[in-house]
């Protein structure tokens, strides 16, 4: 492929943007304390947050939103959230 040729991503941009917005809205809802179910298996999703003090034992999973069956697995970068404060 030469430098002057451009790739056409228009076929993937729409679905990718829709998926990104769905995940962003799911994260917002879960962080507000609302419940949600997995889109694949309809099981409830759980929000795993990092320990809130130094004496708490570390969690087995990274902070994120998870489905019990493993269909949904969204890891959250909590360091980025801490930097926003």
ROVOKE-916344 format. One record per residue (C-alpha): residue number from 1; residue in one letter; x, y, z. Coordinates in steps of 0.5 Angstrom, whole numbers, plus 500, padded with zeros to 3 digits. Layout:
BEGIN
+------+------+-----+-----+-----+
: resi : resn :   u :   v :   w :
+------+------+-----+-----+-----+
:  NUM :    A :   X :   Y :   Z :
...
+------+------+-----+-----+-----+
# end
This chain:
BEGIN
+------+------+-----+-----+-----+
: resi : resn :   u :   v :   w :
+------+------+-----+-----+-----+
:    1 :    X : 500 : 500 : 500 :
:    2 :    X : 503 : 507 : 498 :
:    3 :    X : 503 : 513 : 503 :
:    4 :    X : 498 : 516 : 498 :
:    5 :    X : 492 : 511 : 499 :
:    6 :    X : 488 : 512 : 505 :
:    7 :    X : 484 : 506 : 509 :
:    8 :    X : 476 : 507 : 509 :
:    9 :    X : 474 : 505 : 516 :
:   10 :    X : 467 : 508 : 515 :
:   11 :    X : 464 : 501 : 516 :
:   12 :    X : 467 : 500 : 523 :
:   13 :    X : 466 : 507 : 525 :
:   14 :    X : 459 : 507 : 527 :
:   15 :    X : 458 : 500 : 530 :
:   16 :    X : 465 : 502 : 534 :
:   17 :    X : 462 : 509 : 536 :
:   18 :    X : 455 : 505 : 538 :
:   19 :    X : 459 : 500 : 543 :
:   20 :    X : 463 : 505 : 546 :
:   21 :    X : 457 : 510 : 548 :
:   22 :    X : 454 : 503 : 550 :
:   23 :    X : 459 : 502 : 555 :
:   24 :    X : 460 : 509 : 557 :
:   25 :    X : 453 : 509 : 559 :
:   26 :    X : 453 : 503 : 563 :
:   27 :    X : 459 : 505 : 567 :
:   28 :    X : 456 : 511 : 569 :
:   29 :    X : 450 : 508 : 571 :
:   30 :    X : 453 : 503 : 575 :
:   31 :    X : 458 : 508 : 578 :
:   32 :    X : 451 : 512 : 580 :
:   33 :    X : 449 : 506 : 584 :
:   34 :    X : 444 : 503 : 579 :
:   35 :    X : 443 : 496 : 577 :
:   36 :    X : 444 : 493 : 570 :
:   37 :    X : 444 : 486 : 567 :
:   38 :    X : 449 : 483 : 562 :
:   39 :    X : 447 : 484 : 555 :
:   40 :    X : 449 : 476 : 553 :
:   41 :    X : 446 : 472 : 559 :
:   42 :    X : 442 : 477 : 563 :
:   43 :    X : 445 : 476 : 570 :
:   44 :    X : 446 : 482 : 574 :
:   45 :    X : 453 : 485 : 573 :
:   46 :    X : 457 : 487 : 579 :
:   47 :    X : 462 : 493 : 580 :
:   48 :    X : 468 : 492 : 583 :
:   49 :    X : 472 : 498 : 586 :
:   50 :    X : 479 : 498 : 589 :
:   51 :    X : 480 : 498 : 597 :
:   52 :    X : 478 : 505 : 600 :
:   53 :    X : 484 : 505 : 605 :
:   54 :    X : 491 : 502 : 606 :
:   55 :    X : 488 : 496 : 611 :
:   56 :    X : 483 : 493 : 607 :
:   57 :    X : 486 : 487 : 603 :
:   58 :    X : 487 : 487 : 596 :
:   59 :    X : 481 : 485 : 591 :
:   60 :    X : 482 : 478 : 587 :
:   61 :    X : 480 : 482 : 581 :
:   62 :    X : 482 : 489 : 578 :
:   63 :    X : 477 : 495 : 579 :
:   64 :    X : 471 : 494 : 574 :
:   65 :    X : 464 : 491 : 572 :
:   66 :    X : 464 : 484 : 571 :
:   67 :    X : 458 : 478 : 570 :
:   68 :    X : 458 : 472 : 574 :
:   69 :    X : 459 : 468 : 567 :
:   70 :    X : 465 : 472 : 564 :
:   71 :    X : 461 : 475 : 559 :
:   72 :    X : 462 : 482 : 561 :
:   73 :    X : 469 : 484 : 563 :
:   74 :    X : 470 : 492 : 563 :
:   75 :    X : 476 : 494 : 567 :
:   76 :    X : 476 : 501 : 570 :
:   77 :    X : 483 : 505 : 570 :
:   78 :    X : 482 : 508 : 577 :
:   79 :    X : 488 : 512 : 577 :
:   80 :    X : 485 : 516 : 571 :
:   81 :    X : 479 : 517 : 576 :
:   82 :    X : 484 : 519 : 581 :
:   83 :    X : 487 : 524 : 577 :
:   84 :    X : 481 : 527 : 575 :
:   85 :    X : 479 : 530 : 582 :
+------+------+-----+-----+-----+
# end
